[in-house]
Amino acid sequence: MLGLGVLAQAAGGVFANAPAFLIPTLHDAQGMSLARAGLIAAAPTVGFLVSLFAWGVVVDRIGERRVLAIGLGAAALATAAAAALSASFLTLGVFLFLGGVAASSANAASGRVVVGWFPPHRRGFAMGVRQMALPLGVAVAALTVPNLAADHGIGWALAVPAIICAVAALACLVFVVDPPRPSRAAASSQGLLANPYRNQSVLWRIHSVSAVLVVPQYLVWTFVPVWLITDQHWSAASAGILITATQLLGALGRIGAGIWSDRVGSRMGPLRTVAVAAALSMAALAITDWLDSPISVALMVVASVITVADNGLAFTAVAEIAGPYWSGRALGAQNTGQFLVAAFVPPVFGAVIGTLGFPAAFALAAALPLAAAPLVPADPPTST
């Protein structure tokens, strides 16, 4: 079940992030502005944004297996349509948006599969493994999409996420087993049907912190390929290899953060530390890039690893606090906040970079996690 959860989430990650790696081709080869290319990169994110909570409601009602199979199958079809009609800016954006609507099904459903099959003392590690799927998805996209787009066009590049989503949909349909949960009567007697958002602010604070922390993460994912190619004068192939390596390191970092939270019996303590570390690493990247220091590339790798480490911690805490009858909606709300903010990152930071340059964008991204750190709540008793 853990492997299937990773596969489903990775498929969604490849799809969601593949358009960001089309930016060099759209910008350099087709003459599209960074702000306009950023809109294409943001289209799947907007699709995720409008559908995440709805999929959470559906998965609470009908279970994980059917949601994963239906959603990822539809994402494969939408991506294939985007590949076939990639010559048009409008149709490309529309089908990437529809693919995002479908692919977001994997977020809550795969998370519930993992949380449902692992006990609390191993759940941080398991969710860290599951959360590494997103950096792995970015790594696959970085390794394949830029080269295919440059050599064969956008349509062939989008064939990669289409095929991966189709394979994941079939695997989930055949092999996923929905995790057990208590009957509604038993859940009612244990208070598991009560709304976890009433009379407490813990979930709201976690959602808010996670939404802020997603900014440096998406800035790095979206614009580092352009930064390496245009500012650091790397080839597309070399940039793709480096980004792939950083995403693999980020995946390992998520596992390490999960193990750390299991060992210390806390999700929020490590989350607070990661927020501060993300601020420091982005600030260091901004300063060294402003000084044209070659160290900036190494610091980009460090920032890429640190800025993704928080997701598994917050995701696990939300699922634990919400319980089996609310976790779909709570995880949907968690991701909705993240994608709401993430949807603005490509166009807004594309404009910042175009006007003020990369160092200013990195510095702005550093200020946000520093402001988020004090908002991290204490661990509630139900989180362990």
Legacy VTK file of the C-alpha trace (Angstrom):
# vtk DataFile Version 3.0
C-alpha trace
ASCII
DATASET POLYDATA
POINTS 384 float
0.000 0.000 0.000
2.877 2.359 0.718
4.400 1.664 -2.692
1.078 2.261 -4.410
0.585 5.488 -2.482
4.014 6.662 -3.608
3.268 5.700 -7.218
-0.067 7.547 -7.238
1.360 10.697 -5.661
4.442 10.604 -7.899
2.244 10.359 -11.000
0.356 13.458 -9.897
3.678 15.148 -9.151
5.085 14.433 -12.605
1.954 15.877 -14.195
1.718 18.946 -11.950
5.352 19.938 -12.397
6.002 18.976 -16.023
4.649 22.325 -17.342
7.242 24.224 -15.292
9.957 22.469 -17.290
8.327 23.640 -20.500
9.126 27.256 -19.565
12.602 27.310 -21.197
11.131 26.077 -24.497
8.118 28.378 -24.299
10.313 31.354 -23.375
13.426 30.825 -25.501
12.190 28.869 -28.504
8.692 30.311 -28.827
9.366 33.819 -27.507
6.708 33.694 -24.795
7.190 36.074 -21.848
8.080 34.577 -18.476
4.820 35.840 -16.998
2.771 34.219 -19.802
4.775 30.972 -19.629
4.228 31.080 -15.869
0.473 30.976 -16.501
0.913 27.714 -18.412
3.034 26.348 -15.555
0.340 27.402 -13.070
-2.590 25.821 -14.956
-2.363 22.386 -13.266
-1.970 24.096 -9.893
-5.195 26.028 -10.442
-6.894 22.743 -11.362
-5.635 21.214 -8.114
-6.825 24.249 -6.220
-10.464 24.102 -7.293
-10.848 20.344 -6.815
-8.792 19.205 -3.817
-11.468 19.685 -1.185
-14.127 18.082 -3.384
-11.957 15.001 -3.851
-11.461 14.914 -0.075
-15.226 14.769 0.422
-15.512 12.035 -2.198
-12.756 9.900 -0.676
-14.412 10.172 2.761
-17.569 8.769 1.122
-16.483 6.131 -1.434
-12.952 5.162 -0.400
-9.443 5.468 -1.712
-9.172 2.853 -4.481
-11.975 4.143 -6.682
-10.932 7.768 -6.280
-7.338 6.996 -7.292
-8.334 4.960 -10.337
-10.922 7.459 -11.598
-8.857 10.565 -10.944
-5.535 9.389 -12.364
-7.237 7.831 -15.394
-8.924 11.139 -16.174
-5.609 12.959 -15.679
-3.975 10.691 -18.265
-6.689 11.500 -20.799
-6.478 15.252 -20.166
-2.689 15.248 -20.508
-2.896 13.301 -23.762
-5.328 15.931 -25.069
-2.966 18.737 -23.977
-0.113 17.004 -25.813
-2.167 16.644 -28.996
-3.324 20.283 -28.918
-0.170 21.888 -27.530
0.224 24.323 -30.424
-2.538 26.528 -29.000
-1.851 28.535 -25.843
-5.540 28.369 -24.881
-6.124 24.645 -25.389
-2.808 23.773 -23.749
-3.761 25.769 -20.670
-7.333 24.419 -20.555
-6.363 20.751 -20.716
-3.536 21.209 -18.217
-6.105 22.806 -15.909
-8.515 19.859 -16.400
-5.674 17.435 -15.793
-4.979 19.211 -12.513
-8.633 18.848 -11.527
-8.349 15.090 -12.056
-4.818 14.479 -10.730
-5.536 16.180 -7.406
-7.495 13.045 -6.458
-4.194 11.396 -5.541
-3.326 13.881 -2.808
-5.912 13.044 -0.167
-6.567 9.457 -1.286
-2.946 8.291 -1.283
-2.338 10.050 2.031
-5.270 8.251 3.613
-4.019 4.909 2.308
-0.702 5.429 4.104
-2.125 6.871 7.332
-4.742 4.121 7.467
-2.294 1.229 7.177
0.479 2.445 9.537
0.450 2.858 13.347
1.309 6.270 14.875
4.868 5.372 15.898
5.753 4.480 12.284
3.460 6.935 10.538
5.953 9.797 10.281
8.424 7.557 8.475
5.725 6.070 6.228
4.308 9.473 5.350
7.825 10.721 4.710
8.252 7.915 2.196
4.909 8.791 0.624
5.747 12.508 0.590
9.011 11.811 -1.209
6.809 10.993 -4.190
6.454 14.679 -5.060
10.209 15.391 -5.302
10.539 12.120 -7.219
7.834 13.323 -9.572
9.694 16.599 -10.042
12.914 14.648 -10.621
11.318 12.515 -13.340
9.880 15.625 -14.983
13.237 17.431 -14.763
15.101 14.502 -16.289
12.732 14.002 -19.230
10.551 17.001 -20.037
13.123 19.763 -20.854
15.094 17.587 -23.257
12.009 16.175 -24.968
10.504 19.646 -25.296
13.715 21.101 -26.716
14.368 18.230 -29.124
10.894 17.031 -30.119
8.381 19.642 -28.992
5.922 20.167 -26.181
3.542 17.426 -27.304
6.129 14.665 -26.914
7.253 16.079 -23.573
3.693 15.851 -22.209
3.483 12.202 -23.244
5.614 11.385 -20.190
3.052 12.427 -17.518
0.210 10.994 -19.625
1.767 7.522 -19.660
2.765 7.611 -15.984
-0.731 8.661 -14.870
-2.290 5.873 -16.939
0.007 3.242 -15.413
-0.675 4.507 -11.879
-4.450 4.509 -12.444
-4.386 0.869 -13.553
-2.130 -0.196 -10.669
-4.388 1.486 -8.093
-7.526 -0.025 -9.603
-6.095 -3.545 -9.404
-4.033 -3.515 -6.200
-5.114 -0.803 -3.726
-7.051 -2.043 -0.681
-8.920 0.611 1.281
-7.623 0.783 4.893
-9.971 -0.330 7.665
-11.789 2.225 9.776
-14.360 1.910 12.595
-18.067 1.794 11.855
-19.955 5.067 12.076
-21.574 3.914 15.315
-18.198 3.105 16.882
-16.703 6.314 15.483
-19.569 8.331 16.953
-19.003 6.847 20.405
-15.305 7.754 20.154
-16.017 11.311 18.996
-14.488 10.692 15.567
-17.473 12.140 13.705
-17.198 15.547 15.379
-15.958 18.453 13.287
-12.247 18.879 14.207
-12.300 22.540 13.133
-14.784 23.593 15.800
-13.524 25.191 18.990
-9.828 24.757 18.168
-7.342 26.527 15.930
-4.700 23.812 15.533
-5.715 22.655 12.052
-6.231 26.206 10.832
-2.736 27.175 11.991
-1.150 24.143 10.335
-2.957 24.938 7.082
-1.762 28.554 7.228
1.859 27.677 7.961
1.950 25.096 5.174
0.496 27.566 2.682
3.256 30.065 3.463
6.021 27.456 3.355
4.990 26.342 -0.121
6.194 29.637 -1.659
9.977 29.000 -1.591
9.359 25.386 -2.578
7.419 26.328 -5.718
9.757 29.197 -6.545
12.692 26.778 -6.631
10.777 24.142 -8.595
9.434 26.595 -11.154
12.277 29.003 -11.891
15.527 27.239 -11.017
15.643 25.585 -14.493
15.485 29.039 -16.101
17.971 30.414 -13.544
20.498 27.682 -14.284
20.128 27.965 -18.053
19.922 31.746 -18.514
21.822 33.176 -15.516
24.288 30.392 -14.751
24.718 29.380 -18.430
24.115 25.674 -17.920
22.848 23.488 -20.732
19.279 22.177 -20.498
20.591 18.627 -20.059
23.006 19.588 -17.259
20.339 21.626 -15.490
17.917 18.702 -15.685
20.479 16.323 -14.193
21.271 18.672 -11.291
17.596 19.309 -10.530
16.938 15.569 -10.635
19.711 15.019 -8.087
18.380 17.772 -5.801
14.886 16.312 -5.919
16.194 12.871 -4.984
18.013 14.452 -2.049
14.781 16.256 -1.150
12.938 12.943 -1.182
15.439 11.504 1.281
15.093 14.653 3.378
11.353 14.088 3.706
11.958 10.562 4.954
14.512 11.868 7.425
12.070 14.483 8.706
9.427 11.791 9.181
11.809 9.530 11.115
12.866 12.525 13.215
9.240 13.278 14.116
8.618 9.632 15.088
11.713 9.595 17.311
10.903 12.811 19.175
7.152 12.133 19.294
6.356 15.503 17.733
5.297 16.757 14.312
5.224 20.463 15.113
8.681 20.848 16.680
10.481 19.599 13.559
8.094 21.648 11.389
9.103 24.846 13.211
12.801 24.048 12.776
12.364 23.341 9.059
10.626 26.719 8.596
13.573 28.589 10.092
16.070 26.546 8.070
14.137 27.283 4.861
14.324 31.021 5.563
18.060 30.894 6.202
18.840 28.806 3.108
16.806 31.049 0.776
18.420 34.166 2.259
21.865 32.694 1.685
20.916 31.849 -1.894
19.717 35.419 -2.487
22.921 36.961 -1.151
25.302 34.676 -3.048
23.356 35.051 -6.296
23.420 38.849 -5.887
27.207 38.625 -5.457
27.489 36.316 -8.525
29.168 33.720 -6.338
29.543 30.166 -7.690
28.495 28.994 -4.224
24.945 29.980 -5.154
24.454 26.746 -7.110
25.399 24.664 -4.065
23.084 26.749 -1.898
20.290 26.205 -4.420
20.718 22.464 -3.821
20.560 22.987 -0.054
17.461 25.178 -0.339
15.786 22.653 -2.649
16.208 19.941 -0.009
15.136 22.014 2.997
12.098 23.690 1.442
10.352 20.369 0.757
11.002 18.822 4.179
7.952 20.318 5.895
5.196 18.758 3.789
5.175 15.280 5.288
5.237 16.594 8.843
2.216 18.836 8.335
0.342 16.295 6.238
0.757 13.563 8.861
-0.336 15.862 11.684
-3.460 16.960 9.797
-4.520 13.379 9.092
-3.921 12.294 12.690
-5.809 15.220 14.201
-8.763 15.001 11.796
-9.345 11.246 12.212
-10.637 8.637 9.728
-13.982 10.312 8.977
-12.623 13.833 8.460
-9.114 13.268 7.131
-10.152 13.362 3.468
-11.673 16.809 3.865
-8.895 18.012 6.160
-6.185 16.857 3.771
-8.137 18.452 0.932
-8.266 21.719 2.875
-4.549 21.419 3.665
-3.612 21.038 0.020
-6.136 23.634 -1.139
-4.398 26.310 0.917
-1.029 25.238 -0.425
-2.143 25.210 -4.032
-4.015 28.502 -3.641
-0.725 30.158 -2.764
1.283 28.047 -5.223
-0.955 29.094 -8.113
0.284 32.672 -7.706
3.974 31.772 -7.473
4.779 31.338 -11.208
3.106 34.515 -12.520
3.952 36.735 -9.513
7.563 35.644 -9.171
7.936 35.584 -12.952
7.071 39.269 -12.876
9.423 39.902 -9.908
12.291 38.151 -11.671
11.600 39.968 -14.919
11.617 43.339 -13.114
14.064 43.005 -10.211
16.014 39.813 -10.921
16.496 36.461 -9.241
18.218 37.700 -6.022
15.189 39.834 -5.140
12.842 36.903 -5.733
14.945 34.607 -3.532
15.066 37.248 -0.779
11.296 37.715 -0.856
10.822 33.956 -0.589
13.174 33.872 2.429
11.069 36.319 4.429
7.907 34.215 4.298
9.001 31.030 6.162
10.662 33.215 8.803
7.291 34.873 9.406
5.534 31.476 9.457
7.715 29.850 12.130
6.001 31.531 15.144
2.593 30.425 13.830
3.403 26.716 14.178
1.174 25.381 16.988
2.134 23.036 19.779
1.453 19.338 19.280
-2.082 18.470 20.418
-2.505 15.273 22.471
-4.388 13.608 19.581
-1.403 13.922 17.239
0.415 11.059 18.930
LINES 1 385
384 0 1 2 3 4 5 6 7 8 9 10 11 12 13 14 15 16 17 18 19 20 21 22 23 24 25 26 27 28 29 30 31 32 33 34 35 36 37 38 39 40 41 42 43 44 45 46 47 48 49 50 51 52 53 54 55 56 57 58 59 60 61 62 63 64 65 66 67 68 69 70 71 72 73 74 75 76 77 78 79 80 81 82 83 84 85 86 87 88 89 90 91 92 93 94 95 96 97 98 99 100 101 102 103 104 105 106 107 108 109 110 111 112 113 114 115 116 117 118 119 120 121 122 123 124 125 126 127 128 129 130 131 132 133 134 135 136 137 138 139 140 141 142 143 144 145 146 147 148 149 150 151 152 153 154 155 156 157 158 159 160 161 162 163 164 165 166 167 168 169 170 171 172 173 174 175 176 177 178 179 180 181 182 183 184 185 186 187 188 189 190 191 192 193 194 195 196 197 198 199 200 201 202 203 204 205 206 207 208 209 210 211 212 213 214 215 216 217 218 219 220 221 222 223 224 225 226 227 228 229 230 231 232 233 234 235 236 237 238 239 240 241 242 243 244 245 246 247 248 249 250 251 252 253 254 255 256 257 258 259 260 261 262 263 264 265 266 267 268 269 270 271 272 273 274 275 276 277 278 279 280 281 282 283 284 285 286 287 288 289 290 291 292 293 294 295 296 297 298 299 300 301 302 303 304 305 306 307 308 309 310 311 312 313 314 315 316 317 318 319 320 321 322 323 324 325 326 327 328 329 330 331 332 333 334 335 336 337 338 339 340 341 342 343 344 345 346 347 348 349 350 351 352 353 354 355 356 357 358 359 360 361 362 363 364 365 366 367 368 369 370 371 372 373 374 375 376 377 378 379 380 381 382 383
